[in-house]
Amino acid sequence: LCLQKSNGTQATSHVNECHEVVALCQTPDSKSPYEPLLYMEALGSHLNFNLQTHSLSHRTNGVPLFFAAKENSAGCIKKLLDCASTNIFERGALGETALHVAVMNDNMEAALALMDGAPELINEPMTSDLFLGMTPLHIAVVNQNFNLVRSLIGKGADVATPRVTGLYFRKRRGGLLYYGEHILAFAACVGNQDIISMVINAGASTRAQDSIGNTVLHILVLQPNKTIACLVLDLLLARDIELDQAVPLDMVPNYHGLTPFKLAAKEGNLVAFQHLVNRRRINQWNLGPLTSNLYDLTEIDSLVADDDCSVLELIVGSKRREAKRILEVTPVRQLVSLKWNLYGKHYFRLLLLLYLLYIGTFTLCCVYRPLKDAPENYTVSDMDKTIRVQKTLKESYVTYGDNLRLAGEMISVLGALVILLLEVPDMLRVGAKHYFGQTALGGPFHVILIAYAFLVVLLCVFRVSGVQGETVVMAVCLVLGWSNVMFFARGFQMLGPYVIMIQKIIFGDLTKFMWLSFIVLIGFSTPLWVVYMTQDPDSLPAYRSFPITLFSQFELSVGLIDLPVDHTITTPPIVHVLHCTFSVVSYVLLLNLLTAMMSDTQWRVAQERDELWRTQVVATTLMLERRLPRCLWPRLGVCGLLYGLGERWYLRVEDRNDPLVQKMRRYVQAFSKDEDQSKEREEMENTDMSKGPGSPLIRPKHRGGIDGYRKSLARWQMIRHSALGLDVEQEEPEDDQEVR
């Protein structure tokens, strides 16, 4: 290597210099065989030669200090730091320093050498767009290296200020992880109890918020490991109570107005939501199997919440299916049931009756609209068979019957204006995409209702201005108005899910079928028209023009007409070929494909029947609460002042814990094999315990050291006891709940 760029008489001198450098590098504290090469590369400019060490330092960007940090060579690092040509702030491709490299590889000795020799690197962040702001302490916390974390903090690492804002760690769609920005958030997400306590004791704030306002509790709610997240949440809340803040940590909202409790509801995190509900639950009394609990309704009930963002509204508006399962959690299920059974269903069915009277009035006005006999020579073509035309405005309101119709028309127009005044503000509040796209919120029925109301107002304008074109508008209004009656099917448990099924079939299966059918129609109608365009139009009226040909083929595809072929006249053979091919493609392929898709949709909706019904009930109840006077919706539950709990409102739920049901649940849990929990246990067992003492990871209860054989034996014993009736009390098989 030393002779690579040497020539002539200079070779001997270069060899001597290389031997001197190698001898200098071979010190008693040298621990890496590559240290001589590293020193030679560092002094390469002085010796005027170039070391070819690309194969050794390819992953460290050719920087000797990086390679020494990666190889955990403390002696090499010390001598490189003593060299004047060494740049301690030199960065790699990701903006990392040598200390980042050492910490990332869990090299304790190299990290200590760098912290002692270059303390400026301790709080130095990475500078690349992907890892912007990441300090060595962030990396040590994520790697759960307790000793490194303790050493960094002891050397003066800042635990409060550094924030990771790189693209890789941002909350984004498709992101692999979201650990927040602060060091405490990183520690909470990995779940190391000792590191969390150490970071908090060093001065980290439990109330620090990232760029979108999320606290560490918000970030825990978004983590996939829900069990550990709940345990860490308890730890952080316990530490936050010591600060004696005016607002509890779990009530701090982010910049979107969501507390951790509301965020859990929106994201469908059932475990975190249930955990937070149980933390706020207040036990009144226990009497044998009976228990009475008070549940806080502050953020759950839309009538109690301080803002328009209650848990019920978040669940209904969430796109995640998991969020709908929260409607089965106590006290959400009891609250929704009380609201619907006591008030909601009665108001909704009264609204249905009013709408039927309204649409019936509009229908009568259309049926008895003002018409008069057509004047002579009114028709221009012999094909026009019009015998009656619309009256003028002055002629329309003369008789007593006209005045009755006028009253009905006024009711129709006023009703349309009321519909617009109710629907448009809701659309602007929620957003058109969300308002029309959510099936549970009404979806297409809002489009139908707004279109109907707009056309009724337009119909009034046509009548006043005397425009002769109200027939088409009136026909469309009748179709839309009566179609909207299906919206009220959600008030009945038997009909509600079927309406959703119709919506999914129309906007899913039928839309795809129509696109395919349109392509087939164009493909077969065009050649048929090419053949018949040379024939006499009167010989076969079904193919007298291209639009008529297209419509005739559509009727033929759905079986509305017979095959339009006249065998008394000469028919080109290609026509028979086209008709046979079209029949096979249209009848055999497309219609059967549509039937199969509709069957699959029906099966999927049937699986979600109860879930869809509950979601419809909540959405309907919230709609009625917004549109009806507040005096018609008395608050449910009891005020906390009665129990010395402040001004919050609580729902009292009396529960009966059946011992038999509890034992059956234990049997089910014993046989359940949750893949997520098994993966978590494997990861915990494979954790490197050499990173530090103490409890390296918060573990869920009942981890157990029992092997597979003992588990199977225990389960079979439970089955035998259950079959023989041992230790099983004769109780009722279901638990009872009373809500007040």
ZIWOGI-V976181 format. One record per residue. RES is the residue in three letters. SS is DSSP state (hx for helix, st for strand, lp for the rest). PSI is psi in degrees with one decimal (999 if undefined). D_LAST is the distance of its C-alpha to the last C-alpha in Angstrom with 1 decimal. Layout:
BEGIN
res->[RES/RES]
ss->[SS/SS]
psi->[PSI/PSI]
d_last->[D_LAST/D_LAST]
END
This chain:
BEGIN
res->[LEU/CYS/LEU/GLN/LYS/SER/ASN/GLY/THR/GLN/ALA/THR/SER/HIS/VAL/ASN/GLU/CYS/HIS/GLU/VAL/VAL/ALA/LEU/CYS/GLN/THR/PRO/ASP/SER/LYS/SER/PRO/TYR/GLU/PRO/LEU/LEU/TYR/MET/GLU/ALA/LEU/GLY/SER/HIS/LEU/ASN/PHE/ASN/LEU/GLN/THR/HIS/SER/LEU/SER/HIS/ARG/THR/ASN/GLY/VAL/PRO/LEU/PHE/PHE/ALA/ALA/LYS/GLU/ASN/SER/ALA/GLY/CYS/ILE/LYS/LYS/LEU/LEU/ASP/CYS/ALA/SER/THR/ASN/ILE/PHE/GLU/ARG/GLY/ALA/LEU/GLY/GLU/THR/ALA/LEU/HIS/VAL/ALA/VAL/MET/ASN/ASP/ASN/MET/GLU/ALA/ALA/LEU/ALA/LEU/MET/ASP/GLY/ALA/PRO/GLU/LEU/ILE/ASN/GLU/PRO/MET/THR/SER/ASP/LEU/PHE/LEU/GLY/MET/THR/PRO/LEU/HIS/ILE/ALA/VAL/VAL/ASN/GLN/ASN/PHE/ASN/LEU/VAL/ARG/SER/LEU/ILE/GLY/LYS/GLY/ALA/ASP/VAL/ALA/THR/PRO/ARG/VAL/THR/GLY/LEU/TYR/PHE/ARG/LYS/ARG/ARG/GLY/GLY/LEU/LEU/TYR/TYR/GLY/GLU/HIS/ILE/LEU/ALA/PHE/ALA/ALA/CYS/VAL/GLY/ASN/GLN/ASP/ILE/ILE/SER/MET/VAL/ILE/ASN/ALA/GLY/ALA/SER/THR/ARG/ALA/GLN/ASP/SER/ILE/GLY/ASN/THR/VAL/LEU/HIS/ILE/LEU/VAL/LEU/GLN/PRO/ASN/LYS/THR/ILE/ALA/CYS/LEU/VAL/LEU/ASP/LEU/LEU/LEU/ALA/ARG/ASP/ILE/GLU/LEU/ASP/GLN/ALA/VAL/PRO/LEU/ASP/MET/VAL/PRO/ASN/TYR/HIS/GLY/LEU/THR/PRO/PHE/LYS/LEU/ALA/ALA/LYS/GLU/GLY/ASN/LEU/VAL/ALA/PHE/GLN/HIS/LEU/VAL/ASN/ARG/ARG/ARG/ILE/ASN/GLN/TRP/ASN/LEU/GLY/PRO/LEU/THR/SER/ASN/LEU/TYR/ASP/LEU/THR/GLU/ILE/ASP/SER/LEU/VAL/ALA/ASP/ASP/ASP/CYS/SER/VAL/LEU/GLU/LEU/ILE/VAL/GLY/SER/LYS/ARG/ARG/GLU/ALA/LYS/ARG/ILE/LEU/GLU/VAL/THR/PRO/VAL/ARG/GLN/LEU/VAL/SER/LEU/LYS/TRP/ASN/LEU/TYR/GLY/LYS/HIS/TYR/PHE/ARG/LEU/LEU/LEU/LEU/LEU/TYR/LEU/LEU/TYR/ILE/GLY/THR/PHE/THR/LEU/CYS/CYS/VAL/TYR/ARG/PRO/LEU/LYS/ASP/ALA/PRO/GLU/ASN/TYR/THR/VAL/SER/ASP/MET/ASP/LYS/THR/ILE/ARG/VAL/GLN/LYS/THR/LEU/LYS/GLU/SER/TYR/VAL/THR/TYR/GLY/ASP/ASN/LEU/ARG/LEU/ALA/GLY/GLU/MET/ILE/SER/VAL/LEU/GLY/ALA/LEU/VAL/ILE/LEU/LEU/LEU/GLU/VAL/PRO/ASP/MET/LEU/ARG/VAL/GLY/ALA/LYS/HIS/TYR/PHE/GLY/GLN/THR/ALA/LEU/GLY/GLY/PRO/PHE/HIS/VAL/ILE/LEU/ILE/ALA/TYR/ALA/PHE/LEU/VAL/VAL/LEU/LEU/CYS/VAL/PHE/ARG/VAL/SER/GLY/VAL/GLN/GLY/GLU/THR/VAL/VAL/MET/ALA/VAL/CYS/LEU/VAL/LEU/GLY/TRP/SER/ASN/VAL/MET/PHE/PHE/ALA/ARG/GLY/PHE/GLN/MET/LEU/GLY/PRO/TYR/VAL/ILE/MET/ILE/GLN/LYS/ILE/ILE/PHE/GLY/ASP/LEU/THR/LYS/PHE/MET/TRP/LEU/SER/PHE/ILE/VAL/LEU/ILE/GLY/PHE/SER/THR/PRO/LEU/TRP/VAL/VAL/TYR/MET/THR/GLN/ASP/PRO/ASP/SER/LEU/PRO/ALA/TYR/ARG/SER/PHE/PRO/ILE/THR/LEU/PHE/SER/GLN/PHE/GLU/LEU/SER/VAL/GLY/LEU/ILE/ASP/LEU/PRO/VAL/ASP/HIS/THR/ILE/THR/THR/PRO/PRO/ILE/VAL/HIS/VAL/LEU/HIS/CYS/THR/PHE/SER/VAL/VAL/SER/TYR/VAL/LEU/LEU/LEU/ASN/LEU/LEU/THR/ALA/MET/MET/SER/ASP/THR/GLN/TRP/ARG/VAL/ALA/GLN/GLU/ARG/ASP/GLU/LEU/TRP/ARG/THR/GLN/VAL/VAL/ALA/THR/THR/LEU/MET/LEU/GLU/ARG/ARG/LEU/PRO/ARG/CYS/LEU/TRP/PRO/ARG/LEU/GLY/VAL/CYS/GLY/LEU/LEU/TYR/GLY/LEU/GLY/GLU/ARG/TRP/TYR/LEU/ARG/VAL/GLU/ASP/ARG/ASN/ASP/PRO/LEU/VAL/GLN/LYS/MET/ARG/ARG/TYR/VAL/GLN/ALA/PHE/SER/LYS/ASP/GLU/ASP/GLN/SER/LYS/GLU/ARG/GLU/GLU/MET/GLU/ASN/THR/ASP/MET/SER/LYS/GLY/PRO/GLY/SER/PRO/LEU/ILE/ARG/PRO/LYS/HIS/ARG/GLY/GLY/ILE/ASP/GLY/TYR/ARG/LYS/SER/LEU/ALA/ARG/TRP/GLN/MET/ILE/ARG/HIS/SER/ALA/LEU/GLY/LEU/ASP/VAL/GLU/GLN/GLU/GLU/PRO/GLU/ASP/ASP/GLN/GLU/VAL/ARG]
ss->[lp/lp/lp/lp/lp/lp/lp/lp/lp/hx/hx/hx/hx/hx/hx/hx/hx/hx/hx/hx/hx/hx/hx/hx/hx/lp/lp/lp/lp/lp/lp/lp/lp/lp/hx/hx/hx/hx/hx/hx/hx/hx/lp/hx/hx/hx/hx/lp/lp/lp/lp/lp/lp/hx/hx/hx/hx/hx/hx/hx/lp/lp/lp/hx/hx/hx/hx/hx/hx/hx/lp/lp/lp/hx/hx/hx/hx/hx/hx/hx/hx/hx/lp/lp/lp/lp/lp/lp/lp/lp/lp/lp/lp/lp/lp/lp/lp/hx/hx/hx/hx/hx/hx/hx/lp/lp/lp/hx/hx/hx/hx/hx/hx/hx/hx/hx/hx/lp/hx/hx/hx/lp/lp/lp/lp/lp/lp/lp/lp/lp/lp/lp/lp/lp/lp/hx/hx/hx/hx/hx/hx/hx/lp/lp/lp/hx/hx/hx/hx/hx/hx/hx/hx/hx/lp/lp/lp/lp/lp/lp/lp/lp/lp/lp/lp/lp/hx/hx/hx/lp/lp/lp/lp/lp/lp/lp/lp/lp/lp/lp/lp/lp/hx/hx/hx/hx/hx/hx/hx/hx/lp/lp/hx/hx/hx/hx/hx/hx/hx/hx/hx/lp/lp/lp/lp/lp/lp/lp/lp/lp/lp/lp/lp/lp/lp/hx/hx/hx/hx/hx/hx/lp/lp/lp/lp/hx/hx/hx/hx/hx/hx/hx/hx/hx/hx/hx/hx/hx/hx/hx/hx/lp/lp/lp/lp/lp/lp/lp/hx/hx/hx/lp/lp/lp/lp/lp/lp/lp/lp/hx/hx/hx/hx/hx/hx/hx/hx/lp/lp/hx/hx/hx/hx/hx/hx/hx/hx/hx/hx/hx/lp/st/st/st/st/st/st/lp/lp/st/st/st/st/st/st/st/lp/lp/lp/lp/lp/lp/lp/lp/lp/lp/lp/lp/lp/lp/hx/hx/hx/hx/hx/hx/hx/lp/lp/lp/hx/hx/hx/hx/hx/hx/hx/hx/lp/lp/lp/hx/hx/hx/hx/hx/hx/hx/hx/hx/hx/hx/hx/hx/hx/hx/hx/hx/hx/hx/hx/hx/hx/hx/hx/hx/hx/hx/hx/hx/hx/hx/hx/hx/hx/hx/hx/lp/lp/lp/st/st/st/lp/lp/lp/lp/lp/lp/lp/lp/lp/lp/lp/lp/lp/lp/st/st/st/lp/lp/hx/hx/hx/hx/lp/lp/lp/hx/hx/hx/hx/hx/hx/hx/hx/hx/hx/hx/hx/hx/hx/hx/hx/hx/hx/hx/hx/hx/hx/hx/hx/hx/hx/hx/hx/hx/hx/hx/lp/hx/hx/hx/hx/hx/hx/lp/lp/lp/lp/lp/lp/hx/hx/hx/hx/hx/hx/hx/hx/hx/hx/hx/hx/hx/hx/hx/hx/hx/hx/hx/hx/hx/hx/lp/lp/lp/lp/hx/hx/hx/hx/hx/hx/hx/hx/hx/hx/hx/hx/hx/hx/hx/hx/hx/hx/hx/hx/hx/hx/lp/hx/hx/hx/hx/hx/hx/hx/hx/hx/hx/hx/hx/hx/hx/hx/hx/hx/hx/hx/hx/hx/hx/hx/hx/hx/hx/hx/hx/hx/hx/hx/hx/hx/hx/hx/hx/hx/hx/hx/hx/lp/lp/lp/lp/lp/lp/lp/lp/hx/hx/hx/lp/lp/hx/hx/hx/hx/hx/hx/hx/hx/hx/hx/hx/hx/lp/lp/lp/lp/lp/lp/lp/lp/lp/lp/lp/lp/lp/lp/lp/hx/hx/hx/hx/hx/hx/hx/hx/hx/hx/hx/hx/hx/hx/hx/hx/hx/hx/hx/hx/hx/hx/hx/hx/hx/hx/hx/hx/hx/hx/hx/hx/hx/hx/hx/lp/hx/hx/hx/hx/hx/hx/hx/hx/hx/hx/hx/hx/hx/hx/hx/hx/hx/hx/hx/lp/lp/hx/hx/hx/lp/lp/lp/lp/lp/st/st/hx/hx/hx/hx/lp/lp/lp/lp/lp/st/st/st/st/st/st/st/st/lp/lp/hx/hx/hx/hx/hx/hx/hx/hx/hx/hx/hx/hx/hx/lp/lp/lp/hx/hx/hx/hx/hx/hx/hx/hx/hx/hx/hx/lp/lp/lp/hx/hx/hx/lp/lp/lp/lp/lp/lp/lp/lp/lp/lp/lp/lp/lp/lp/lp/lp/hx/hx/hx/hx/hx/hx/hx/hx/hx/hx/hx/hx/hx/hx/hx/hx/hx/lp/lp/lp/lp/lp/lp/lp/lp/lp/lp/lp/lp/st/st/st/lp]
psi->[-39.3/-26.4/3.8/-45.6/16.3/146.0/154.3/-139.8/-9.9/-10.8/-42.5/-43.0/-39.0/-37.9/-41.9/-42.9/-40.1/-41.5/-36.7/-41.6/-42.0/-42.3/-36.4/-36.2/-29.6/76.2/162.6/-30.3/11.7/131.9/-2.1/135.8/-10.8/-0.3/-42.1/-41.4/-36.2/-43.0/-36.0/-37.8/-36.9/-33.3/14.7/-40.4/-33.7/-37.1/-8.3/44.6/165.7/122.8/137.9/79.0/30.6/-38.1/-26.0/-33.6/26.8/-39.9/-2.7/21.8/25.6/14.5/119.3/-39.3/-36.6/-42.8/-38.7/-38.9/-37.5/-35.7/1.4/42.6/93.3/-40.0/-41.3/-40.1/-42.2/-42.2/-34.6/-37.3/-28.0/-17.2/134.2/-25.3/-5.4/127.4/106.3/-20.6/12.2/139.6/154.8/-165.1/-27.7/12.5/19.1/154.8/178.3/-33.9/-36.2/-42.5/-44.2/-44.4/-37.5/-30.4/9.5/36.7/97.3/-46.4/-41.8/-40.7/-41.3/-39.1/-40.9/-39.4/-35.1/-41.4/-28.3/73.9/-14.9/-20.1/-10.5/-43.5/17.1/123.9/163.0/152.6/-0.4/161.7/-30.6/-40.4/31.2/127.8/-4.8/124.3/166.9/-31.6/-36.5/-46.9/-43.5/-37.1/-44.2/-39.2/-4.2/37.8/95.2/-43.9/-40.4/-41.3/-44.5/-39.6/-42.3/-44.6/-38.7/-27.5/2.5/19.9/136.4/125.1/-6.3/-39.8/-45.1/139.2/131.8/114.8/13.5/157.8/-34.2/-27.1/7.1/156.1/109.8/160.9/129.6/-0.5/146.9/-30.6/158.3/102.6/13.2/-152.7/-31.1/160.9/-38.5/-37.0/-40.0/-44.5/-39.0/-37.5/-34.4/-20.4/26.0/113.4/-42.4/-41.3/-38.9/-47.7/-39.4/-42.5/-41.0/-41.8/-26.3/-5.9/6.6/139.3/131.8/-10.3/13.4/140.0/144.2/-165.8/-19.5/12.5/6.3/130.4/-179.6/-28.3/-39.7/-43.9/-37.1/-35.9/-29.7/-0.5/145.3/-28.8/87.7/-33.0/-50.0/-35.6/-39.6/-37.1/-41.8/-36.0/-42.9/-40.6/-44.2/-39.2/-35.9/-39.0/-31.8/-30.4/-30.5/-23.7/-18.1/56.9/156.6/-38.7/125.5/155.5/-35.4/0.1/4.5/121.4/159.3/-171.5/-10.1/7.1/16.9/125.3/167.8/-34.9/-45.9/-36.7/-38.1/-38.0/-42.7/-40.1/-6.6/26.3/89.1/-36.7/-49.0/-38.8/-47.5/-36.4/-43.7/-35.6/-43.8/-31.7/-34.3/-5.3/140.0/120.0/123.6/-54.4/159.5/135.0/90.9/-125.6/-6.0/137.5/148.3/122.3/147.7/126.7/130.7/128.0/12.8/-47.3/-4.0/-53.3/132.1/-22.8/-17.9/-28.4/144.4/-22.0/-173.9/14.5/67.1/168.6/-39.7/-43.0/-36.5/-38.1/-45.0/-38.6/-7.5/143.6/-8.4/134.0/-30.6/-28.0/-31.2/-24.4/-17.1/-19.9/-12.8/-3.0/139.4/131.5/11.4/-43.2/-44.1/-38.1/-45.4/-41.2/-42.5/-45.9/-43.2/-46.2/-33.2/-38.4/-47.8/-51.4/-30.3/-43.0/-39.9/-40.4/-30.8/-39.1/-36.6/-43.3/-42.9/-39.9/-37.9/-40.7/-39.2/-49.3/-29.3/-40.3/-44.1/-37.4/-42.4/-37.9/-34.6/-39.5/-38.7/37.1/153.7/116.9/156.5/165.2/142.5/139.5/166.0/149.6/29.4/-39.6/142.0/-37.1/151.8/-20.4/-16.3/114.8/26.8/129.4/-16.1/146.3/169.3/140.8/161.2/172.7/-40.5/-33.9/-13.7/-22.7/80.2/-50.9/175.6/-38.7/-35.5/-38.0/-36.8/-42.2/-36.1/-40.2/-42.6/-38.5/-37.8/-40.5/-40.0/-44.1/-43.1/-39.6/-38.3/-39.9/-39.7/-40.4/-44.4/-40.2/-26.2/-38.0/-42.8/-45.8/-38.4/-38.6/-41.7/-32.0/-43.4/-34.0/136.3/-42.7/-44.9/-35.8/-41.4/-15.6/-19.2/119.1/-38.5/-30.6/-4.5/-31.5/-117.0/-20.7/-29.6/-38.6/-44.3/-44.3/-42.6/-41.5/-40.7/-48.3/-40.7/-40.5/-32.2/-42.1/-40.9/-36.5/-38.3/-40.8/-41.7/-41.7/-43.0/-40.3/-8.2/23.0/131.6/72.6/23.7/-9.6/-47.1/-45.5/-40.6/-39.0/-42.5/-38.8/-41.6/-41.5/-46.8/-41.9/-44.4/-27.8/-31.0/-13.1/-29.0/-20.9/-33.8/-1.7/-19.6/-12.6/-1.8/127.4/-29.0/-32.7/-25.7/-54.0/-29.0/-32.3/-40.7/-37.1/-41.5/-42.2/-46.1/-36.6/-42.8/-48.9/-6.7/-75.7/-47.0/-34.4/-45.0/-41.1/-39.9/-36.8/-46.4/-41.2/-37.8/-41.3/-42.8/-40.6/-46.0/-41.4/-30.9/-27.9/-37.3/-49.6/-33.8/-40.7/-34.9/-36.8/-45.6/-6.6/-15.7/-2.8/167.5/124.6/-30.3/-17.6/-32.8/87.7/-25.0/-16.0/35.9/-18.6/166.5/-43.9/-40.8/-37.6/-43.2/-42.7/-37.5/-40.2/-34.3/-44.9/-38.9/-35.3/-30.5/5.1/25.8/-23.7/163.6/171.6/117.1/72.6/126.5/110.6/-3.6/-10.8/163.2/126.6/127.0/142.7/-30.3/-25.7/-42.3/-38.4/-43.9/-41.2/-40.9/-44.7/-42.0/-39.0/-40.7/-46.7/-42.9/-50.2/-52.7/-42.4/-62.0/-46.1/-39.5/-34.4/-41.8/-41.1/-41.6/-42.1/-40.3/-35.9/-40.3/-40.9/-41.0/-38.0/-42.0/-40.9/-35.8/-32.7/-27.5/20.4/-53.8/-39.3/-42.0/-38.0/-44.4/-40.5/-39.8/-39.8/-45.2/-45.4/-40.9/-40.7/-43.6/-37.5/-43.2/-35.9/-34.6/-31.8/-14.3/154.2/146.1/-24.8/-20.2/-5.1/82.1/149.5/141.2/148.6/-163.2/149.9/141.3/-16.9/-27.4/-22.9/12.6/32.1/19.4/-162.8/7.1/156.6/141.6/151.4/122.3/125.4/121.0/123.8/144.7/112.6/108.5/124.4/-37.5/-42.4/-39.7/-39.8/-39.2/-38.2/-37.2/-37.1/-43.8/-42.6/-32.6/-33.4/-12.6/140.9/89.3/117.2/-38.0/-42.6/-35.9/-38.4/-40.5/-42.1/-38.9/-41.0/-39.0/-41.5/-30.1/3.3/137.7/109.8/-6.4/0.5/-11.9/163.3/-175.7/-158.2/100.9/-19.5/135.9/124.2/146.2/157.9/159.7/43.1/-48.8/138.9/15.6/141.2/178.3/-36.9/-44.0/-35.3/-47.0/-41.8/-42.8/-39.1/-41.7/-34.5/-38.8/-37.7/-42.7/-45.0/-39.9/-39.6/-35.6/-6.8/18.8/137.2/22.4/118.8/144.9/95.0/170.0/143.9/-5.4/150.2/148.5/146.1/139.8/128.5/136.0/999]
d_last->[87.1/89.2/92.1/90.2/91.4/94.4/97.9/101.5/102.2/98.7/97.3/98.6/97.1/93.7/93.7/94.6/91.7/89.3/90.4/89.9/86.3/85.5/87.0/85.0/81.8/82.4/81.1/79.9/76.2/76.3/73.7/74.0/77.0/76.4/76.9/80.6/79.8/77.1/79.6/82.2/80.0/79.0/82.7/83.8/84.6/86.9/88.7/88.9/87.5/84.4/82.5/81.2/77.9/75.7/74.8/73.6/71.6/70.4/66.7/67.3/69.0/72.4/71.4/72.8/70.1/67.4/69.2/69.6/65.9/65.1/67.5/66.2/69.8/69.4/73.2/73.8/71.1/72.7/76.1/74.8/73.1/76.4/78.2/78.7/78.2/74.7/72.0/68.8/66.8/68.0/65.1/64.7/63.6/59.9/60.7/60.4/62.5/64.1/61.3/58.8/60.9/61.1/57.4/56.5/58.8/57.5/61.0/60.5/64.2/64.8/61.8/62.9/66.4/65.2/63.0/65.9/68.5/66.5/63.5/63.2/61.6/58.6/56.5/58.4/56.1/56.9/58.2/57.8/55.4/53.5/53.1/53.4/52.4/52.0/53.5/54.7/51.7/49.4/51.4/51.5/47.7/47.2/49.7/48.0/51.4/50.4/54.0/54.7/51.6/52.6/56.2/55.3/53.0/55.7/58.3/56.4/54.1/51.7/48.1/46.4/48.6/49.6/47.6/48.2/48.3/50.4/49.7/49.0/46.1/44.4/41.2/42.6/42.3/44.2/44.4/44.6/42.7/40.9/41.1/40.9/43.8/43.7/44.9/41.6/39.9/42.6/42.1/38.4/38.8/41.3/39.1/41.8/40.3/43.7/44.6/41.3/41.8/45.4/44.8/42.2/44.5/47.3/45.6/43.4/40.4/37.0/36.2/39.1/38.5/40.7/42.2/39.0/36.9/35.3/34.8/35.2/31.5/31.7/34.8/33.2/30.4/33.3/35.1/35.5/35.3/31.5/31.5/34.1/32.5/29.3/31.4/33.5/30.5/29.4/32.9/33.2/30.0/31.2/34.6/33.1/31.2/34.6/35.6/33.1/32.5/30.5/28.7/27.5/29.5/26.5/25.8/29.4/29.8/32.9/35.2/33.0/30.0/28.2/26.8/27.1/23.4/24.0/27.3/25.9/23.7/26.7/29.1/26.8/27.0/24.3/25.4/25.4/22.1/20.3/22.4/21.4/17.7/18.2/20.3/17.7/15.0/14.6/14.4/13.1/14.7/16.4/17.4/19.8/18.3/14.7/13.2/10.2/10.4/9.7/11.0/13.2/13.0/16.5/18.5/16.2/14.9/17.9/16.8/16.4/19.4/22.6/24.8/24.9/24.6/21.0/20.2/19.3/22.6/24.5/23.3/24.4/27.6/28.6/31.6/30.7/29.4/27.7/25.4/23.9/22.9/20.4/18.2/17.6/16.5/13.0/11.1/13.3/13.1/9.3/9.7/12.9/11.7/9.2/12.0/14.6/13.5/12.3/15.2/17.3/19.1/20.0/21.5/23.3/24.8/25.9/27.5/29.2/30.7/32.0/33.5/35.3/36.7/37.8/39.5/41.0/42.6/43.9/45.4/47.2/48.6/50.0/51.4/53.2/54.3/57.7/60.6/64.3/67.3/68.8/72.2/75.4/76.3/72.6/72.5/74.7/74.5/75.1/71.9/69.8/68.9/66.9/67.4/64.7/63.8/61.3/62.1/62.6/60.2/62.3/62.6/58.9/57.7/60.3/59.1/56.1/54.7/55.1/53.1/50.2/50.3/50.4/47.1/45.5/47.0/45.7/42.2/42.7/43.9/41.3/38.6/40.3/40.3/36.6/36.0/38.2/36.5/33.1/34.3/36.9/34.8/32.2/35.1/36.7/33.5/32.8/36.4/38.2/38.5/34.8/33.8/36.1/36.0/32.4/31.8/28.0/28.4/30.8/34.0/37.0/35.3/35.2/38.9/39.5/37.7/39.5/42.8/42.3/41.6/44.6/46.9/46.0/47.0/50.1/50.8/50.8/53.2/55.5/55.5/56.4/59.0/60.5/60.3/61.2/58.6/55.3/55.5/54.5/51.7/50.4/50.4/48.4/45.9/45.4/44.9/42.3/40.5/40.0/39.3/36.3/34.7/33.9/31.4/29.1/29.1/26.3/24.0/24.8/24.1/27.5/29.5/27.9/29.4/32.7/33.1/32.7/35.3/37.6/37.3/38.0/41.0/42.4/42.2/42.9/45.0/46.6/47.5/49.4/51.0/52.2/53.9/55.7/56.6/57.9/60.2/61.5/62.1/64.1/66.0/67.1/67.3/69.8/72.4/72.2/72.8/75.7/77.3/76.7/77.6/81.2/80.8/80.9/77.4/78.0/78.7/75.1/72.7/69.7/71.5/73.3/71.6/69.5/66.2/66.8/67.6/64.4/62.3/64.3/63.6/59.9/60.0/61.9/59.5/56.6/58.8/59.0/62.8/65.6/68.0/70.0/73.4/76.4/78.8/81.6/82.2/83.1/80.1/80.5/79.6/77.2/74.9/74.4/73.7/71.1/69.4/69.2/67.9/65.3/64.1/63.6/61.8/59.6/58.8/59.0/57.7/55.5/53.7/53.0/51.8/49.3/48.1/47.6/45.7/43.4/42.8/41.9/39.5/37.9/37.4/35.9/33.4/32.5/31.7/29.2/27.8/24.1/24.2/25.9/23.5/20.4/22.6/23.6/20.1/19.3/22.7/22.5/19.1/20.8/23.9/22.2/20.5/24.0/25.9/23.9/23.6/20.7/20.1/19.0/16.1/13.7/11.8/8.2/6.3/8.1/11.8/13.6/16.1/14.0/14.5/17.9/17.0/18.7/17.7/15.6/12.1/9.6/6.5/5.2/6.4/8.1/11.4/14.5/17.7/20.4/23.9/25.7/23.6/24.2/27.9/28.1/26.7/29.3/32.0/31.1/31.1/34.4/36.0/34.6/37.2/35.7/38.7/37.4/36.8/40.2/41.8/40.1/41.5/44.9/45.0/44.0/46.7/49.3/48.6/51.8/51.4/54.6/53.0/51.9/50.7/47.3/44.2/45.3/42.0/38.4/37.7/34.5/33.8/35.4/38.4/40.4/44.2/44.2/46.5/46.1/47.8/45.6/42.5/43.7/44.7/41.3/39.5/41.9/41.3/37.6/38.5/40.9/38.4/35.8/38.5/39.7/36.3/36.9/34.0/31.5/29.2/28.5/24.7/22.7/23.2/19.8/16.6/13.4/10.0/6.6/3.8/0.0]
END
